[in-house]
């Protein structure tokens, strides 16, 4: 076991514990804006679907029920503008993090293979490469990478942590380059429904991929848009030549979404109103926190989408974390997401309205 754990970096969130204790000592309590975990209720129609499916004594299937695959294909076409999506183009997964961590291994990558991800990125992209013993590389522009040995190219738009959105033109250019060099593109689009100052586009859109899904897989999650982080509900959509073998591997590995969760996802993907309501909650929190941070001397970069504000006071991120912790506010240090984030912090919008108001009052006092 130690041989596997030794491949991994120190779990970053453990480093935040002393600052969490400082913030928690504030007389009015902590405002935790560090981890982007939903705090609002699971919509009632989703809870009802889960409860109605609670009597599920048999094993669920890895590929999901036909109703689940119908719901995913319908959503992908309706929301992403994809065309001619069949059941062979989709695959349910047990939350998106397990997929990110284990995809290089499930693709059969290993020593000599390379995985690339954005310069500022979700740490699990690197973890997945390490678990597979593959090489890994961070990029600013993926088309400037050496394609030799590059087997997996991660895109992330909207970005975690920066909220940056890749334009349709940028996505089209990257997809063309990857196809020219036979590189698999996996696009993490888990924040796609949370665009504020930009309208995020999927790699599954025909304007990006020319009507072909060859060499393309998109990752989507219901954690943020439907407050289902506790349900572990996500899915892949894209190239059947990639998803077919993944399905077989995941059957052997028992990577199946629970039957009640599958029923809940069907309900969630079939209803757009609860997503609109949740977007309005996040938009209001974003406006309040953004104005308060700017008034407190921060500069905010990108942040045109997603659930975060990427903010800096042009100092070490840990100095900023300490400064805010003294005010009872906990944020994530930017270097969790790569050395390029050393002077930034990530401020999540995932706190209750009451806690966001408390943060605003402390920042403007």
KEKE-3310 file (N, C-alpha, C; in steps of 0.2 Angstrom, whole numbers, plus 5000, padded with zeros to 4 digits):
npx = (5004:5010:5018:5009:5003:5014:5017:5009:5005:5006:4991:4982:4973:4975:4984:4978:4972:4977:4973:4960:4956:4959:4950:4939:4938:4933:4922:4909:4909:4915:4916:4916:4923:4931:4932:4923:4909:4892:4878:4865:4848:4844:4834:4816:4810:4820:4824:4812:4812:4823:4818:4807:4813:4819:4817:4827:4833:4841:4857:4863:4866:4881:4881:4869:4851:4840:4831:4839:4850:4843:4839:4852:4856:4847:4848:4861:4860:4850:4855:4868:4869:4873:4873:4864:4866:4868:4864:4876:4885:4886:4890:4887:4895:4903:4902:4912:4926:4931:4932:4941:4953:4955:4955:4967:4973:4963:4963:4974:4986:5003:5021:5031:5020:5011:5002:4993:4988:4980:4990:4986:4976:4963:4969:4968:4970:4983:4986:4979:4987:4999:4995:4994:5007:5011:5019:5018:5012:5010:5002:5001:4996:4989:4992:5005:5012:5023:5018:5022:5021:5010:4996:4984:4974:4969:4956:4948:4935:4922:4935:4942:4953:4951:4940:4940:4935:4936:4935:4924:4932:4945:4943:4939:4951:4960:4955:4956:4970:4973:4967:4974:4986:4983:4978:4969:4956:4950:4937:4934:4919:4912:4907:4899:4886:4886:4890:4894:4899:4902:4897:4899:4905:4903:4914:4907:4899:4893:4899:4912:4917:4915:4904:4908:4912:4924:4938:4935:4929:4918:4916:4903:4894:4883:4884:4886:4877:4864:4865:4870:4881:4883:4877:4885:4885:4887:4893:4899:4901:4903:4915:4911:4920:4930:4922:4915:4925:4929:4917:4917:4928:4924:4913:4920:4926:4916:4911:4898:4884:4872:4856:4845:4851:4853:4839:4837:4845:4839:4827:4833:4840:4830:4823:4824:4821:4825:4838:4839:4835:4845:4856:4853:4854:4868:4872:4869:4876:4889:4890:4889:4900:4911:4910:4913:4926:4934:4932:4940:4952:4957:4961:4953:4954:4950:4937:4925:4915:4910:4911:4918:4929:4943:4956:4967:4979:4991:5002:5010:5000:4997:4999:4988:4978:4980:4977:4963:4958:4960:4949:4939:4936:4938:4948:4954:4971:4980:4990:4987:4983:4993:5010:5008:4998:5002:5001:4988:4971:4957:4940:4926:4909:4900:4892:4880:4867:4866:4879:4887:4883:4889:4903:4904:4901:4912:4923:4920:4921)
npy = (4994:5006:5009:5013:5024:5032:5038:5049:5066:5076:5077:5091:5099:5097:5105:5117:5116:5123:5137:5136:5133:5145:5154:5148:5153:5165:5177:5177:5166:5154:5158:5148:5148:5140:5125:5120:5115:5111:5119:5122:5116:5100:5099:5097:5088:5080:5073:5066:5058:5050:5044:5037:5027:5020:5007:4996:4982:4974:4973:4987:4992:4996:5003:5010:5013:5011:5022:5032:5033:5038:5051:5057:5058:5065:5077:5081:5084:5094:5104:5106:5107:5096:5083:5069:5060:5044:5030:5024:5034:5038:5037:5033:5039:5037:5050:5064:5065:5052:5047:5056:5054:5040:5038:5039:5026:5017:5019:5013:5019:5022:5021:5031:5036:5051:5064:5078:5094:5110:5124:5130:5121:5109:5098:5084:5080:5078:5069:5058:5054:5051:5040:5031:5030:5037:5050:5068:5084:5102:5115:5130:5134:5121:5117:5120:5110:5096:5083:5070:5055:5059:5056:5059:5073:5085:5096:5111:5119:5129:5135:5127:5132:5146:5151:5154:5154:5144:5150:5147:5147:5144:5131:5124:5125:5118:5105:5102:5102:5091:5080:5080:5075:5063:5063:5060:5070:5075:5084:5093:5098:5102:5114:5120:5125:5137:5150:5167:5180:5175:5163:5147:5134:5118:5104:5095:5102:5104:5115:5116:5103:5099:5090:5077:5065:5059:5055:5063:5067:5072:5078:5078:5084:5083:5088:5102:5110:5104:5103:5090:5084:5075:5064:5058:5059:5059:5060:5054:5059:5056:5050:5034:5024:5026:5026:5014:5003:5008:5006:4992:4990:4996:4989:4977:4982:4986:4998:5006:5017:5020:5013:5021:5033:5034:5035:5048:5056:5055:5063:5075:5079:5081:5092:5110:5121:5121:5122:5135:5142:5139:5145:5158:5160:5158:5168:5180:5179:5179:5192:5200:5196:5198:5212:5216:5210:5217:5230:5228:5229:5219:5211:5204:5191:5184:5173:5173:5163:5148:5143:5151:5165:5171:5178:5191:5199:5203:5196:5183:5169:5162:5172:5179:5170:5169:5182:5183:5173:5178:5186:5178:5171:5158:5153:5146:5142:5148:5141:5127:5123:5124:5130:5142:5149:5155:5168:5170:5168:5156:5159:5153:5152:5145:5146:5149:5161:5169:5167:5172:5186:5189:5187:5198:5209:5208:5210:5223:5231)
npz = (5000:5004:4993:4983:4989:4991:4979:4978:4981:4996:5004:5000:5007:5021:5025:5027:5040:5052:5049:5048:5061:5067:5060:5064:5077:5078:5085:5079:5072:5060:5042:5029:5015:5007:5003:4989:4992:4990:4999:4999:4999:4993:4978:4979:4970:4966:4978:4980:4969:4973:4985:4981:4974:4983:4987:4982:4980:4972:4962:4954:4937:4928:4917:4919:4920:4906:4906:4913:4904:4893:4899:4900:4887:4881:4888:4885:4871:4872:4881:4878:4864:4856:4844:4837:4848:4855:4866:4866:4867:4880:4897:4914:4929:4945:4953:4948:4952:4955:4942:4936:4944:4941:4928:4919:4923:4919:4906:4902:4903:4907:4912:4902:4895:4893:4902:4901:4908:4913:4917:4929:4939:4944:4957:4956:4943:4941:4951:4946:4935:4942:4949:4939:4936:4925:4915:4918:4914:4915:4906:4897:4884:4875:4862:4861:4866:4866:4855:4856:4863:4871:4878:4884:4885:4896:4896:4904:4906:4911:4921:4936:4946:4942:4935:4922:4905:4890:4874:4860:4848:4853:4858:4847:4839:4848:4848:4834:4833:4843:4837:4825:4830:4836:4849:4864:4870:4884:4891:4905:4911:4921:4927:4918:4917:4924:4920:4920:4915:4903:4890:4892:4881:4875:4871:4864:4856:4839:4832:4837:4836:4823:4820:4823:4836:4838:4847:4858:4874:4886:4902:4915:4929:4942:4954:4957:4950:4953:4967:4971:4977:4987:4982:4973:4958:4941:4924:4908:4891:4874:4863:4857:4855:4865:4876:4876:4879:4892:4899:4899:4907:4919:4923:4927:4938:4946:4947:4949:4949:4962:4962:4967:4966:4952:4948:4954:4946:4934:4936:4940:4928:4920:4923:4922:4930:4943:4942:4937:4948:4957:4951:4952:4966:4967:4959:4966:4978:4972:4967:4979:4986:4977:4976:4989:4991:4981:4987:4998:4994:4985:4969:4956:4945:4929:4932:4926:4926:4934:4951:4959:4965:4959:4967:4972:4982:4978:4985:4995:4994:5006:5015:5012:5015:5029:5033:5030:5038:5051:5051:5052:5040:5029:5015:5000:4997:4983:4978:4979:4967:4959:4955:4949:4955:4966:4972:4973:4979:4981:4981:4987:4982:4989:5001:5014:5012:5024:5029:5019:5020:5032:5029:5020:5028:5037:5028:5024:5035)
capx = (5000:5014:5021:5004:5002:5021:5016:5004:5007:5003:4984:4983:4968:4977:4988:4974:4969:4978:4970:4953:4955:4959:4944:4933:4938:4930:4916:4903:4909:4918:4913:4920:4923:4937:4930:4917:4904:4885:4875:4858:4844:4843:4827:4812:4808:4825:4823:4806:4814:4827:4814:4803:4818:4823:4817:4831:4837:4846:4862:4862:4870:4886:4879:4863:4845:4838:4829:4845:4854:4839:4840:4858:4857:4842:4851:4867:4857:4846:4859:4875:4869:4876:4868:4864:4869:4864:4866:4883:4889:4886:4892:4886:4900:4901:4905:4918:4932:4934:4934:4948:4958:4957:4955:4973:4974:4958:4965:4980:4992:5009:5027:5032:5014:5011:4996:4994:4983:4981:4995:4982:4971:4961:4975:4967:4972:4990:4985:4977:4993:5003:4992:4995:5014:5012:5022:5012:5014:5006:5002:4998:4993:4990:4994:5012:5015:5026:5013:5025:5019:5005:4990:4978:4974:4963:4954:4944:4932:4925:4941:4943:4950:4951:4934:4942:4931:4939:4931:4923:4937:4950:4941:4940:4958:4963:4952:4959:4977:4973:4965:4980:4992:4980:4978:4963:4954:4944:4935:4930:4914:4907:4904:4897:4880:4887:4893:4892:4901:4903:4893:4903:4903:4906:4918:4902:4895:4896:4904:4919:4920:4913:4899:4911:4915:4930:4944:4933:4925:4916:4914:4898:4893:4877:4886:4885:4871:4858:4867:4870:4888:4882:4874:4890:4881:4890:4892:4903:4898:4907:4917:4909:4926:4933:4917:4914:4930:4928:4911:4919:4933:4921:4909:4924:4928:4910:4910:4891:4880:4867:4849:4841:4854:4851:4833:4837:4848:4834:4823:4837:4842:4823:4820:4828:4819:4829:4845:4839:4834:4851:4860:4851:4857:4875:4874:4868:4882:4895:4890:4890:4907:4915:4911:4917:4933:4937:4933:4945:4959:4958:4960:4950:4955:4945:4931:4919:4911:4911:4908:4924:4932:4950:4957:4974:4982:4998:5006:5009:4993:4996:4998:4981:4974:4980:4974:4956:4957:4959:4943:4935:4935:4943:4948:4959:4977:4980:4996:4984:4981:4999:5014:5006:4993:5006:4999:4980:4966:4951:4935:4920:4902:4896:4890:4873:4866:4868:4887:4890:4882:4894:4909:4904:4902:4919:4927:4919:4921)
capy = (5000:5012:5010:5017:5031:5036:5041:5054:5072:5077:5080:5099:5102:5096:5111:5122:5115:5128:5143:5134:5134:5153:5157:5146:5156:5172:5177:5176:5159:5154:5158:5144:5149:5136:5120:5122:5110:5114:5120:5123:5110:5096:5100:5091:5083:5075:5069:5062:5052:5045:5040:5032:5021:5017:4999:4993:4977:4971:4977:4992:4991:5001:5008:5013:5011:5015:5029:5036:5035:5043:5057:5060:5059:5071:5084:5083:5087:5100:5109:5107:5107:5090:5080:5062:5056:5038:5027:5022:5040:5041:5033:5036:5038:5038:5057:5065:5065:5046:5047:5060:5050:5033:5038:5036:5019:5014:5020:5008:5023:5020:5024:5033:5040:5058:5067:5086:5098:5117:5126:5131:5116:5104:5094:5077:5078:5076:5063:5052:5052:5048:5033:5026:5030:5041:5057:5073:5091:5107:5119:5137:5133:5114:5116:5121:5104:5090:5078:5063:5051:5063:5051:5061:5080:5087:5103:5112:5126:5134:5132:5127:5137:5153:5153:5156:5150:5144:5152:5142:5147:5141:5124:5122:5125:5113:5099:5100:5100:5085:5075:5079:5071:5057:5064:5060:5076:5074:5090:5093:5104:5102:5121:5123:5129:5142:5155:5173:5185:5171:5158:5142:5130:5111:5101:5091:5106:5103:5120:5114:5096:5097:5085:5071:5065:5055:5057:5068:5065:5077:5076:5082:5082:5086:5091:5110:5113:5102:5102:5083:5082:5070:5058:5056:5058:5062:5056:5055:5059:5057:5045:5027:5020:5027:5024:5006:4999:5010:5003:4985:4990:4998:4983:4972:4985:4987:5006:5007:5022:5016:5013:5027:5039:5034:5038:5055:5059:5056:5068:5081:5081:5082:5099:5115:5126:5121:5125:5142:5145:5139:5150:5165:5161:5159:5175:5185:5178:5181:5200:5203:5194:5202:5219:5216:5209:5223:5236:5227:5229:5213:5211:5198:5189:5179:5172:5174:5157:5143:5144:5154:5171:5170:5185:5192:5206:5203:5194:5176:5166:5160:5178:5181:5165:5171:5189:5182:5169:5182:5189:5172:5169:5153:5153:5141:5145:5147:5136:5121:5122:5124:5136:5149:5152:5157:5174:5170:5163:5154:5161:5149:5155:5140:5147:5151:5168:5172:5167:5177:5192:5189:5189:5204:5214:5208:5213:5230:5234)
capz = (5000:5004:4986:4980:4993:4990:4972:4979:4985:5002:5003:5001:5012:5027:5026:5029:5046:5057:5047:5049:5068:5068:5058:5068:5084:5077:5089:5075:5069:5053:5036:5026:5008:5005:4999:4985:4993:4990:5006:4998:4999:4987:4976:4982:4965:4966:4984:4979:4965:4977:4990:4977:4971:4989:4988:4976:4983:4967:4960:4948:4931:4928:4911:4921:4917:4899:4908:4914:4897:4889:4902:4899:4880:4880:4891:4881:4865:4873:4884:4875:4857:4853:4839:4836:4853:4857:4872:4866:4868:4887:4902:4920:4933:4952:4954:4943:4955:4954:4935:4935:4947:4939:4920:4916:4924:4915:4899:4901:4903:4912:4911:4895:4892:4896:4903:4901:4911:4913:4922:4935:4938:4949:4958:4954:4936:4942:4955:4941:4931:4947:4951:4933:4934:4919:4916:4918:4912:4915:4900:4896:4878:4874:4856:4861:4869:4861:4855:4856:4870:4874:4877:4887:4886:4900:4896:4910:4905:4915:4925:4943:4951:4940:4932:4915:4900:4883:4868:4854:4843:4856:4859:4840:4838:4852:4846:4828:4835:4846:4832:4820:4833:4839:4857:4867:4873:4889:4893:4912:4910:4927:4929:4912:4918:4929:4916:4922:4910:4897:4889:4891:4876:4876:4865:4860:4851:4832:4829:4839:4834:4816:4820:4825:4843:4838:4851:4862:4879:4890:4909:4918:4936:4945:4961:4958:4947:4957:4974:4972:4979:4992:4979:4968:4952:4936:4918:4902:4885:4868:4858:4859:4855:4871:4882:4876:4883:4899:4902:4901:4913:4925:4925:4931:4944:4951:4947:4948:4953:4966:4959:4969:4963:4945:4948:4956:4941:4929:4938:4939:4921:4916:4926:4921:4934:4949:4940:4936:4955:4961:4948:4955:4972:4967:4956:4971:4982:4969:4967:4985:4988:4973:4978:4996:4990:4978:4991:5003:4991:4981:4962:4954:4938:4926:4937:4922:4926:4939:4958:4963:4963:4959:4969:4974:4985:4976:4991:4995:4995:5013:5019:5012:5019:5036:5034:5030:5044:5057:5051:5052:5033:5026:5008:4998:4994:4976:4976:4979:4960:4955:4957:4946:4959:4973:4974:4973:4983:4978:4986:4984:4982:4992:5009:5015:5012:5030:5030:5014:5023:5038:5026:5017:5034:5040:5023:5023:5042)
cpx = (5004:5017:5016:5004:5009:5021:5013:5007:5004:4996:4983:4979:4970:4981:4984:4971:4970:4974:4962:4952:4955:4953:4938:4933:4935:4923:4910:4904:4913:4914:4918:4919:4929:4935:4923:4911:4897:4882:4868:4854:4844:4835:4823:4810:4813:4825:4817:4808:4818:4823:4810:4807:4821:4823:4820:4836:4842:4852:4860:4867:4875:4884:4873:4857:4844:4835:4834:4849:4850:4839:4846:4859:4852:4845:4857:4865:4854:4850:4865:4875:4872:4870:4869:4868:4864:4867:4873:4888:4889:4887:4891:4893:4899:4904:4910:4925:4935:4936:4941:4954:4960:4957:4961:4974:4969:4959:4971:4986:4997:5015:5028:5026:5014:5004:4997:4987:4984:4986:4991:4976:4969:4967:4974:4969:4979:4990:4983:4983:4998:5001:4994:5002:5015:5016:5016:5016:5009:5007:4999:4993:4994:4993:5002:5016:5018:5021:5016:5024:5013:4998:4983:4979:4968:4962:4949:4941:4924:4930:4939:4950:4949:4944:4934:4938:4935:4933:4929:4929:4943:4949:4942:4947:4962:4961:4955:4966:4977:4972:4971:4986:4989:4980:4971:4962:4948:4943:4931:4926:4909:4904:4901:4890:4880:4892:4890:4893:4903:4898:4897:4900:4906:4910:4913:4898:4898:4900:4911:4921:4918:4908:4902:4913:4921:4936:4942:4928:4924:4914:4909:4896:4886:4878:4884:4878:4864:4859:4867:4877:4887:4879:4879:4887:4885:4890:4897:4899:4903:4909:4915:4916:4931:4928:4916:4919:4930:4922:4913:4923:4929:4916:4914:4926:4922:4909:4903:4888:4874:4860:4845:4844:4853:4844:4833:4840:4843:4829:4827:4838:4835:4820:4825:4827:4823:4836:4845:4839:4841:4856:4859:4854:4864:4877:4874:4874:4888:4895:4892:4898:4912:4916:4914:4924:4937:4937:4938:4952:4961:4958:4958:4951:4951:4938:4924:4914:4913:4908:4913:4926:4939:4954:4964:4975:4989:5003:5006:5002:4992:4996:4991:4976:4974:4977:4966:4954:4956:4953:4937:4932:4940:4942:4953:4965:4978:4985:4993:4983:4987:5003:5012:5001:4996:5003:4991:4977:4960:4945:4929:4914:4897:4896:4883:4873:4868:4876:4890:4889:4887:4901:4909:4905:4909:4924:4926:4919:4927)
cpy = (5006:5014:5014:5024:5035:5040:5048:5060:5072:5080:5087:5102:5101:5102:5117:5122:5121:5135:5142:5135:5142:5156:5155:5149:5163:5172:5176:5170:5160:5155:5154:5144:5145:5130:5121:5117:5114:5114:5121:5116:5106:5097:5095:5086:5078:5070:5064:5056:5047:5041:5035:5026:5018:5010:4996:4988:4974:4976:4981:4990:4997:5006:5012:5011:5014:5022:5034:5038:5039:5050:5061:5062:5065:5078:5086:5086:5094:5106:5111:5108:5102:5087:5073:5058:5050:5036:5025:5028:5042:5035:5036:5035:5040:5045:5058:5064:5058:5045:5050:5056:5044:5033:5036:5029:5015:5014:5015:5012:5020:5023:5025:5037:5046:5060:5074:5089:5105:5119:5127:5126:5112:5099:5086:5075:5075:5069:5057:5050:5049:5041:5028:5026:5033:5047:5062:5080:5096:5112:5125:5136:5125:5113:5117:5115:5099:5085:5071:5060:5054:5059:5054:5069:5082:5095:5104:5119:5125:5131:5132:5127:5144:5155:5155:5151:5150:5146:5146:5141:5143:5133:5121:5121:5119:5106:5097:5098:5093:5079:5074:5075:5065:5057:5064:5066:5074:5081:5090:5100:5104:5108:5124:5127:5135:5148:5162:5179:5182:5166:5152:5137:5123:5109:5097:5095:5105:5109:5119:5108:5094:5092:5078:5071:5061:5059:5062:5065:5071:5074:5081:5080:5086:5089:5098:5112:5110:5100:5094:5080:5076:5063:5055:5054:5062:5058:5058:5055:5060:5051:5038:5023:5021:5024:5017:5002:5002:5007:4996:4985:4991:4993:4978:4976:4987:4994:5008:5013:5018:5018:5019:5033:5040:5037:5046:5059:5060:5062:5075:5084:5083:5089:5104:5121:5126:5123:5132:5145:5145:5144:5157:5166:5162:5166:5181:5185:5181:5189:5203:5202:5198:5209:5220:5215:5215:5229:5235:5227:5223:5215:5204:5197:5184:5179:5174:5169:5153:5146:5148:5161:5170:5177:5185:5199:5207:5202:5186:5174:5164:5166:5180:5177:5167:5177:5188:5178:5173:5186:5184:5170:5164:5153:5148:5144:5143:5142:5128:5119:5123:5130:5142:5152:5154:5163:5175:5166:5162:5155:5158:5153:5150:5141:5149:5159:5172:5172:5172:5184:5194:5191:5196:5210:5214:5211:5221:5234:5239)
cpz = (5000:4997:4982:4983:4992:4984:4973:4982:4991:5001:5005:5007:5019:5029:5029:5036:5051:5056:5049:5057:5070:5066:5062:5075:5083:5081:5086:5071:5062:5047:5031:5018:5004:5000:4995:4986:4994:4997:5005:4998:4992:4984:4978:4977:4965:4972:4983:4975:4968:4981:4986:4975:4977:4990:4982:4979:4978:4965:4954:4943:4931:4922:4913:4917:4910:4901:4909:4908:4893:4892:4900:4891:4878:4883:4887:4874:4867:4876:4881:4867:4853:4849:4838:4841:4855:4864:4872:4867:4875:4891:4909:4924:4940:4955:4949:4946:4954:4947:4934:4938:4944:4931:4917:4917:4920:4908:4897:4901:4908:4910:4904:4892:4896:4896:4904:4904:4911:4918:4929:4935:4945:4951:4956:4947:4937:4946:4950:4937:4936:4948:4945:4932:4928:4920:4915:4917:4912:4909:4901:4889:4876:4867:4855:4864:4864:4861:4856:4863:4873:4873:4880:4888:4890:4898:4902:4909:4906:4920:4932:4944:4948:4937:4925:4910:4893:4878:4863:4850:4846:4856:4852:4838:4841:4849:4839:4829:4838:4841:4827:4823:4837:4846:4859:4871:4878:4892:4900:4911:4915:4929:4923:4913:4923:4926:4918:4917:4904:4896:4887:4885:4877:4870:4861:4855:4844:4829:4831:4836:4826:4815:4821:4832:4843:4842:4856:4868:4884:4897:4912:4924:4938:4952:4962:4956:4950:4964:4976:4974:4983:4988:4975:4962:4946:4929:4913:4896:4879:4864:4860:4859:4861:4877:4882:4880:4891:4902:4904:4907:4920:4927:4929:4938:4949:4952:4945:4952:4956:4962:4961:4966:4956:4944:4949:4950:4935:4930:4938:4932:4917:4918:4926:4927:4940:4948:4940:4943:4958:4958:4951:4962:4972:4964:4961:4976:4979:4968:4973:4987:4984:4975:4984:4995:4986:4982:4997:5000:4987:4973:4960:4946:4935:4930:4933:4922:4932:4946:4962:4960:4964:4960:4972:4977:4983:4982:4991:4997:5003:5017:5018:5015:5027:5038:5034:5036:5050:5057:5050:5045:5031:5019:5006:4995:4987:4974:4977:4972:4956:4957:4955:4950:4966:4976:4974:4978:4979:4983:4983:4986:4986:4999:5009:5014:5018:5031:5025:5017:5028:5035:5023:5023:5037:5035:5023:5030:5042)
residu = (UNK:UNK:UNK:UNK:UNK:UNK:UNK:UNK:UNK:UNK:UNK:UNK:UNK:UNK:UNK:UNK:UNK:UNK:UNK:UNK:UNK:UNK:UNK:UNK:UNK:UNK:UNK:UNK:UNK:UNK:UNK:UNK:UNK:UNK:UNK:UNK:UNK:UNK:UNK:UNK:UNK:UNK:UNK:UNK:UNK:UNK:UNK:UNK:UNK:UNK:UNK:UNK:UNK:UNK:UNK:UNK:UNK:UNK:UNK:UNK:UNK:UNK:UNK:UNK:UNK:UNK:UNK:UNK:UNK:UNK:UNK:UNK:UNK:UNK:UNK:UNK:UNK:UNK:UNK:UNK:UNK:UNK:UNK:UNK:UNK:UNK:UNK:UNK:UNK:UNK:UNK:UNK:UNK:UNK:UNK:UNK:UNK:UNK:UNK:UNK:UNK:UNK:UNK:UNK:UNK:UNK:UNK:UNK:UNK:UNK:UNK:UNK:UNK:UNK:UNK:UNK:UNK:UNK:UNK:UNK:UNK:UNK:UNK:UNK:UNK:UNK:UNK:UNK:UNK:UNK:UNK:UNK:UNK:UNK:UNK:UNK:UNK:UNK:UNK:UNK:UNK:UNK:UNK:UNK:UNK:UNK:UNK:UNK:UNK:UNK:UNK:UNK:UNK:UNK:UNK:UNK:UNK:UNK:UNK:UNK:UNK:UNK:UNK:UNK:UNK:UNK:UNK:UNK:UNK:UNK:UNK:UNK:UNK:UNK:UNK:UNK:UNK:UNK:UNK:UNK:UNK:UNK:UNK:UNK:UNK:UNK:UNK:UNK:UNK:UNK:UNK:UNK:UNK:UNK:UNK:UNK:UNK:UNK:UNK:UNK:UNK:UNK:UNK:UNK:UNK:UNK:UNK:UNK:UNK:UNK:UNK:UNK:UNK:UNK:UNK:UNK:UNK:UNK:UNK:UNK:UNK:UNK:UNK:UNK:UNK:UNK:UNK:UNK:UNK:UNK:UNK:UNK:UNK:UNK:UNK:UNK:UNK:UNK:UNK:UNK:UNK:UNK:UNK:UNK:UNK:UNK:UNK:UNK:UNK:UNK:UNK:UNK:UNK:UNK:UNK:UNK:UNK:UNK:UNK:UNK:UNK:UNK:UNK:UNK:UNK:UNK:UNK:UNK:UNK:UNK:UNK:UNK:UNK:UNK:UNK:UNK:UNK:UNK:UNK:UNK:UNK:UNK:UNK:UNK:UNK:UNK:UNK:UNK:UNK:UNK:UNK:UNK:UNK:UNK:UNK:UNK:UNK:UNK:UNK:UNK:UNK:UNK:UNK:UNK:UNK:UNK:UNK:UNK:UNK:UNK:UNK:UNK:UNK:UNK:UNK:UNK:UNK:UNK:UNK:UNK:UNK:UNK:UNK:UNK:UNK:UNK:UNK:UNK:UNK:UNK:UNK:UNK:UNK:UNK:UNK:UNK:UNK:UNK:UNK:UNK:UNK:UNK:UNK:UNK:UNK:UNK:UNK:UNK:UNK:UNK:UNK:UNK:UNK:UNK:UNK:UNK:UNK:UNK:UNK:UNK:UNK:UNK:UNK:UNK:UNK)
# end
